[in-house]
Amino acid sequence: MQRDRYSDLVFSEAHVPAGAHFLTIHNVQYQLNLMSQARKAIKEDRYPQFVKDFFHTLYQGDSSRYPQWAVVALKTVGIDLQEK
């Protein structure tokens, strides 16, 4: 069966928007979960430790990989990422 140019476009690129949608859904769910955990940590008065644990997990325990701007910014609000 021969397809026209429109059909080629629809069939060859149809998966691209779906992938972007799934990635967006994943990212939104990740952010919602992260904010839920942050709110819980605030309510339990353990937010600084939550932030330290988050960075430790995100960077697999390698504090030399922490973005310097984040280290400086968090230190100005009393969260020292370099402190154990």
N, C-alpha and C positions, 0 to 999 in steps of 0.2 A: 504494500500500500504506500503510495507516495503522499507525503505531507507537504503542506504549503509552508511558507516562511513563518507565518503566525504560529502554526502548530509547533514548528521547531522551537520557536522562542518560548512558548508556553511549556512545552515538555522538558526542555533542557534547563530552564531556569526556575521551574516551579519549586524545587527543593530549597532554593536560596532564601526566600522570604520565610518559609516554615522554620528553617534553622535559626534565623534571626529572632523569630517569635519565641522559640523554645529557649534560646539563650537569654532573652529578655525576661521571660518568666522565671528562669533559674536565678538570674541576678536579683530580681525583685524579691523572690522568696529568701535568698541569702541575706539581703539587707533587712527584711522584716524579722527574720530570726535573730540576726545580730542585734537589732534595736530592742527586741524583746529581752534578750539576755542582758543588754546594757541597762534597761529599765529595772530589771530584777536586781542587778548588782547595786544600782543606786538605792533602791528601796531597802536592801539588806546592808547598806553602808559599807560596801566592799568594791566600789567602782575603781579605785586606783589599782587594786590587785587584778581586777577583771581586765583592765587595759594592759597591764604587764603580761598577764597570761595570754591575752590575745596576740600581742606582738611576739611573744616567745613561740607560740604555736605557728603563727603565720610565717615566721622566719626560721623555723625549725631550730630554735635555741641559739642561733648565731646573731648576737646583738650587734656585731660589726656590720650587718646588712640592714639594720634599721635606718630608715631615711633620717638624715640629720635634722631636717626641718621639723619632723615629728618629735624627735628627741628634745629639741630646743623648745618647741611649742608646748609640749606636755610638761616639761620642767617648769615653765613659767606659771603653770596652774597646780604645781605641787606633785606632779607624777614623774618620778625619776625612773626612767626605763633602765638605766644602768645599775640601779640599786637592786639587790636581790631581795 
